[in-house]
Amino acid sequence: MANKKGKGKGPGSNVIALNKKARFEYHIEETFEAGLVLAGWEVKSLRAGKAQLTDTYILIKNAEAWLLGSHVLPLNTTSTHEVADPTRTRKLLLHRKEIAKIFSRTQDKGHTCVPLKLYWKGNKVKCELALVTGKKQHDKRATEKNRDWQRQKGRIMREQNKT
């Protein structure tokens, strides 16, 4: 049975883990979709939703992309003959041109590459990456102000619809 497509991280959603902090901390310039090389126990843990992307970043080394700092919590039912390292470095599968583009852009001052989310695409795990620049403090305040206004606007609309 196929998963229903959804936006959030709720039941029936394809999203495994979100990096909400990245959208607050950075201006997103360009996004990429990358495959992920995983061990069997990691896939089982991801199906159970046991992953975190906070403080995670992308490293380009020897023309290969690597996901550093992600945390995949091993399940209790993982095989006993294999040592499960929850924070191991995972390889990302990208085209050579995409890797070259990310590498050249991250060499510029103020640019970096961060993962935005892990999600299912069919039976494969994909990682959405983004080339980003850091936000200044006043940009963060504006984002927070806009978020508060959207929340307040929703409350006003709900109250208007009740009467």
Backbone torsions as a table, in degrees:
resi	resn	phi	psi	omega
1	MET	NA	129.6	-176.9
2	ALA	-79.2	148.4	175.6
3	ASN	-72.7	144.6	174.7
4	LYS	-75.7	141.6	178.7
5	LYS	-78.3	133.7	-179.7
6	GLY	-146.6	169.3	-177.9
7	LYS	-91.5	-38.5	-171.7
8	GLY	-88.3	-167.6	179.6
9	LYS	-101.8	18.7	-177.2
10	GLY	-79.7	-175.2	178.9
11	PRO	-65.8	142.4	-179.0
12	GLY	83.9	5.3	-179.2
13	SER	-97.3	153.4	177.3
14	ASN	-84.8	-10.6	-175.4
15	VAL	-78.7	130.1	178.0
16	ILE	-93.9	-50.9	-178.4
17	ALA	-146.6	141.4	177.8
18	LEU	-113.9	149.6	173.3
19	ASN	-110.6	79.9	-177.1
20	LYS	-65.0	-32.4	-178.8
21	LYS	-62.5	-33.6	-178.5
22	ALA	-64.3	-40.2	179.9
23	ARG	-68.6	-26.9	178.2
24	PHE	-82.5	-38.7	-173.9
25	GLU	-83.0	-23.3	-170.7
26	TYR	-130.5	155.0	166.8
27	HIS	-88.5	123.0	-178.4
28	ILE	-87.5	123.2	-177.6
29	GLU	-98.7	-45.3	-177.2
30	GLU	-151.1	143.7	-179.5
31	THR	-117.0	152.9	178.2
32	PHE	-134.1	156.4	174.4
33	GLU	-113.9	127.1	-178.5
34	ALA	-127.1	145.7	171.6
35	GLY	-80.2	166.8	-176.3
36	LEU	-130.2	132.1	176.1
37	VAL	-88.3	117.9	-174.6
38	LEU	-127.7	156.5	170.8
39	ALA	-87.6	165.6	-177.7
40	GLY	-59.8	-42.6	-179.5
41	TRP	-65.6	-30.0	179.6
42	GLU	-69.1	-38.2	178.7
43	VAL	-63.8	-42.2	178.0
44	LYS	-62.3	-41.6	179.0
45	SER	-66.3	-39.2	179.0
46	LEU	-66.7	-35.8	175.8
47	ARG	-62.7	-31.3	177.6
48	ALA	-84.6	-3.8	177.7
49	GLY	77.8	28.1	-176.2
50	LYS	-97.6	60.1	-179.5
51	ALA	-136.3	151.2	177.2
52	GLN	-136.0	141.6	178.7
53	LEU	-116.5	9.7	-179.5
54	THR	-68.8	140.9	-179.0
55	ASP	57.1	38.6	179.6
56	THR	-108.6	145.8	177.5
57	TYR	-145.6	171.4	-176.7
58	ILE	-109.4	135.2	177.2
59	LEU	-119.9	131.4	175.2
60	ILE	-103.3	119.1	-177.9
61	LYS	-142.8	128.6	-179.9
62	ASN	53.7	45.2	179.2
63	ALA	58.4	31.0	175.3
64	GLU	-132.6	146.7	179.6
65	ALA	-102.1	137.5	-177.8
66	TRP	-129.7	141.9	177.2
67	LEU	-98.6	114.7	-177.3
68	LEU	-111.4	140.5	172.9
69	GLY	88.4	-2.0	177.9
70	SER	-74.7	150.4	-175.5
71	HIS	-122.8	115.3	175.9
72	VAL	-115.3	109.7	-176.4
73	LEU	-74.5	123.8	179.2
74	PRO	-70.7	146.0	177.4
75	LEU	-78.5	160.2	177.3
76	ASN	-68.0	-24.2	-176.0
77	THR	-90.8	11.7	179.1
78	THR	-66.6	150.9	-177.7
79	SER	-60.8	145.6	-173.5
80	THR	-83.1	-18.3	-177.4
81	HIS	-83.6	-3.4	-179.0
82	GLU	-118.7	133.1	178.5
83	VAL	-85.2	120.0	-177.0
84	ALA	-93.5	116.7	177.1
85	ASP	-101.9	108.4	-174.2
86	PRO	-68.2	-23.1	-177.0
87	THR	-111.4	25.6	-177.7
88	ARG	-65.7	156.8	178.6
89	THR	-77.8	128.2	-176.9
90	ARG	-112.3	138.9	-178.5
91	LYS	-81.1	139.5	176.4
92	LEU	-103.4	140.9	-178.9
93	LEU	-102.6	109.3	179.5
94	LEU	-133.2	161.1	173.9
95	HIS	-71.1	154.0	-178.1
96	ARG	-58.5	-39.4	179.9
97	LYS	-66.5	-37.5	178.1
98	GLU	-66.1	-41.4	178.7
99	ILE	-63.6	-42.3	179.4
100	ALA	-63.5	-40.7	179.8
101	LYS	-65.2	-45.4	179.1
102	ILE	-62.9	-43.1	-179.3
103	PHE	-62.3	-45.3	-178.4
104	SER	-66.9	-38.2	-179.3
105	ARG	-72.4	-32.7	179.7
106	THR	-75.2	-15.6	175.6
107	GLN	-74.9	-22.3	176.8
108	ASP	-68.1	150.7	-179.0
109	LYS	-68.7	132.6	176.1
110	GLY	87.0	-1.5	180.0
111	HIS	-104.7	145.7	175.0
112	THR	-150.7	174.2	179.3
113	CYS	-125.8	126.2	-178.8
114	VAL	-130.9	151.7	173.9
115	PRO	-80.7	140.4	178.4
116	LEU	-98.6	-40.9	179.8
117	LYS	-160.4	157.8	169.5
118	LEU	-109.4	136.1	-178.7
119	TYR	-152.4	163.5	177.5
120	TRP	-90.1	135.6	171.9
121	LYS	-129.9	97.2	-169.8
122	GLY	70.8	-125.8	178.0
123	ASN	-104.6	13.4	-179.4
124	LYS	-106.2	149.6	175.8
125	VAL	-95.8	126.8	179.0
126	LYS	-116.7	155.2	178.2
127	CYS	-125.0	126.4	176.3
128	GLU	-91.1	119.3	179.9
129	LEU	-104.2	157.3	177.6
130	ALA	-141.9	138.1	168.2
131	LEU	-83.5	126.2	-171.3
132	VAL	-135.1	160.0	168.2
133	THR	-123.8	149.8	-177.4
134	GLY	-70.9	144.1	175.7
135	LYS	-85.1	149.7	172.8
136	LYS	-82.7	168.3	-177.2
137	GLN	-61.2	-39.7	-178.5
138	HIS	-69.4	-28.6	175.7
139	ASP	-68.1	-39.0	178.9
140	LYS	-65.4	-39.3	177.9
141	ARG	-64.3	-40.0	179.1
142	ALA	-65.0	-39.8	177.4
143	THR	-61.8	-44.0	179.8
144	GLU	-65.6	-40.8	178.8
145	LYS	-62.7	-43.0	179.0
146	ASN	-64.8	-40.5	178.8
147	ARG	-63.1	-43.0	178.1
148	ASP	-63.6	-40.1	179.2
149	TRP	-64.8	-41.7	178.4
150	GLN	-62.3	-40.9	178.4
151	ARG	-64.1	-45.0	180.0
152	GLN	-65.5	-39.4	179.0
153	LYS	-63.0	-40.2	177.2
154	GLY	-62.4	-40.6	178.2
155	ARG	-63.3	-43.8	180.0
156	ILE	-62.2	-43.1	-179.8
157	MET	-64.6	-39.5	178.5
158	ARG	-63.8	-42.6	179.8
159	GLU	-65.6	-37.1	177.9
160	GLN	-66.8	-36.6	-178.9
161	ASN	-73.3	-26.2	179.7
162	LYS	-70.4	-34.2	-176.3
163	THR	-91.3	NA	NA
